[in-house]
Amino acid sequence: FFPFPEDIQAMYQEAKQAMTAYDYETAETTYSQIIESYPDFADAYYQRGVVYQSQANFDAALADLQMYVSLVGEENFYSDELSWRLEYLQALIETETDVED
C-alpha cells in the first residue's frame, strides 16, 4: 500500500475519512501529524493541501501542493487535477494580493 508503518497508513485512512465527512479540522490535524513523523510522505502534503484549499487557506494549500511536487519530482506529478489546483490557487492568491493593495 505505502512504504510506511501500518499505524501511519491507518492515520492516513482516518484523515481521508474525515475529509469525506467534511471534518477538515480533524483531517488537517491528522495529515500534519503524519507529515511531522514522515516528512517525505508526499500524498499527505497533497491531501492536506486539498484540506487547506477547502478551508480557503490558499497560501498553505499552494505551499503543500508545491511540496508534493518537489517530493515526487516534476516529471512524475503531472495530472490535470493537480495542474488545475496549482493554477487556481495561484490565481486566488494573486487576486487577494491585488485586493489588498
KATAKA-V749324 format. One record per backbone hydrogen bond with DSSP energy under -1.0 kcal/mol. NH is the residue of the N-H (numbers start at 1). CO is the residue of the C=O. E is the energy in kcal/mol with one decimal. If there is no record, write none. Layout:
NH CO E
NH CO E
//
This chain:
9 5 -2.2
10 6 -2.6
11 7 -2.0
12 8 -2.4
13 9 -2.1
14 10 -2.3
15 11 -2.5
16 12 -2.2
17 13 -2.3
18 14 -2.3
19 15 -2.2
20 16 -2.2
21 17 -1.7
22 19 -1.9
23 18 -3.2
24 22 -1.3
27 23 -2.1
28 24 -3.0
29 25 -2.4
30 26 -2.6
31 27 -2.8
32 28 -2.3
33 29 -2.0
34 30 -2.2
35 31 -2.6
36 32 -2.3
37 33 -1.9
38 34 -3.2
41 38 -2.1
42 40 -1.6
45 41 -1.1
46 42 -2.0
47 43 -2.7
48 44 -2.5
49 45 -2.4
50 46 -1.8
51 47 -2.1
52 48 -3.0
53 49 -2.4
54 50 -2.2
55 51 -1.4
56 53 -1.6
57 52 -2.9
58 56 -1.1
61 57 -2.2
62 58 -2.7
63 59 -2.3
64 60 -2.4
65 61 -2.4
66 62 -2.5
67 63 -2.0
68 64 -2.4
69 65 -2.1
70 66 -2.3
71 67 -2.1
72 68 -2.3
73 69 -1.9
76 73 -1.9
83 79 -2.6
84 80 -2.5
85 81 -2.6
86 82 -2.7
87 83 -2.3
88 84 -2.9
89 85 -2.8
90 86 -2.3
91 87 -2.2
92 88 -2.4
93 89 -2.6
94 90 -2.3
95 91 -2.4
96 92 -2.6
97 93 -2.3
98 94 -2.4
99 95 -2.2
100 96 -1.9
101 97 -1.4
//
